Amino acid sequence: MWGVARFREGREVIMTAGRGAGESKGPGTALAGKVAAITGAAAGNGRATALRLGQDGAHLYVSDINAAALEDLLTELRSRKISAAGGVYDASRVEDAPRFFADTVTNFGRLDVFVNNAGGIRAQPFPDVTEDTWDWTMDLNLKGAFFYMQEAARLMMGQKSGTIINIASVAGIAGGMTLSPPYAAAKAALINLTKVAAAKLAQYGVTVNAIAPGIVNTAFNWRLDDEIGVKQLGMKPGEHLKSRAAPVPLGRIGEPEDVANVAAFLADPRSNYITGETVIVAGGLVTQ
Ligand SMILES: NC(=O)c1ccc[n+]([C@@H]2O[C@H](COP(=O)([O-])OP(=O)(O)OC[C@H]3O[C@@H](n4cnc5c(N)ncnc54)[C@H](O)[C@@H]3O)[C@@H](O)[C@H]2O)c1
């Protein structure tokens, strides 16, 4: 039943009515009957990916640290007749990982797609990075992402199927001038760990890939525009983001749906001969 809020181990869990994983009555068919779990799903790339995978017929288990935004997402999914459940979990906390996946399995019985999406940045360029910012950035973008991936891997090894999609960044490929060295380092490490996991999990029929978005139209960049452009450089709102996006060869900033479309492609079982890869979604800003 929609709207039931219960408490499990002190954390609010928001539920919608979910169909059993075997019943493939989702709006689309590419992921019909599949179960997809997404972290940081309440906004930006995660939200667009949830809507897209749901539209393709997947049952969704969505989580975020922002309970109100998560509830809003679940309302939206329900209005689109997408089968979904969700809970408030912190993607930077290792102890939340087993609970997140246990809840996924409790709701839908299995895990076919894990989108390791939650991430964040604090603008602090070299050589001004504080230890607190280093630890916060690593805990969310690398440590948490790794242990969530490891937990997903164990489930998928047991099933002998599944696919993991790590949301990295072009910052992890390009290096060089970056708004946050720890963020670039964490995303570079996540790309490396994507290859490590892909190599190990191939024998279980499990694939692991990464997506490296460029500059995407989400709150992630609106916050940077405000912090750096408006507060530090005295620019008008939007000006700093526009200047960062100016060199993009395709001439526009990315939209969350650009990332979601690639996630949907990688999640599709017909893409299951791809593993260990990183797909850059950056309008040509960074290539390899
Ligand atoms: N926006 C970009 O330009 C861009 C570029 C490259 C990579 N990325 C990556 O895409 C992913 C999503 O970014 P976005 O742009 O959608 O960001 P966003 O800030 O718009 O949304 C992030 C979501 O994650 C949630 N979140 C934050 N910390 C969390 C935590 N500890 N646990 C659980 N949820 C948490 C937030 O509440 C929010 O709903 C991140 O991994 C980010 O590094 C974004």
The ligand as a Gaussian input file, in Angstrom:
#p B3LYP/6-31G(d) Opt

LIG

0 1
 N       26.018000      16.636000     -12.292000
 C       27.166000      16.432000     -12.872000
 O       27.648000      17.271000     -13.657000
 C       27.921000      15.166000     -12.652000
 C       29.061000      14.947000     -13.419000
 C       29.783000      13.780000     -13.246000
 C       29.351000      12.847000     -12.332000
 N       28.244000      13.077000     -11.586000
 C       27.870000      12.053000     -10.629000
 O       26.512000      11.710000     -10.791000
 C       26.012000      11.236000      -9.541000
 C       24.723000      11.969000      -9.220000
 O       25.014000      13.360000      -9.201000
 P       23.899000      14.465000      -9.477000
 O       24.495000      15.434000     -10.380000
 O       22.611000      13.829000      -9.799000
 O       23.847000      15.108000      -8.016000
 P       22.631000      15.805000      -7.227000
 O       23.295000      16.557000      -6.143000
 O       21.744000      16.505000      -8.170000
 O       21.830000      14.570000      -6.627000
 C       22.461000      13.703000      -5.748000
 C       21.441000      12.904000      -4.948000
 O       22.202000      12.052000      -4.080000
 C       21.721000      12.221000      -2.752000
 N       22.799000      11.989000      -1.808000
 C       23.814000      12.819000      -1.478000
 N       24.582000      12.272000      -0.536000
 C       24.035000      11.058000      -0.263000
 C       24.374000      10.023000       0.638000
 N       25.408000      10.132000       1.476000
 N       23.604000       8.914000       0.643000
 C       22.528000       8.794000      -0.174000
 N       22.160000       9.753000      -1.028000
 C       22.908000      10.871000      -1.076000
 C       21.193000      13.650000      -2.686000
 O       20.277000      13.808000      -1.618000
 C       20.572000      13.803000      -4.055000
 O       19.241000      13.339000      -4.081000
 C       27.128000      11.446000      -8.528000
 O       27.847000      10.271000      -8.340000
 C       27.989000      12.497000      -9.194000
 O       29.315000      12.449000      -8.727000
 C       27.524000      14.221000     -11.723000

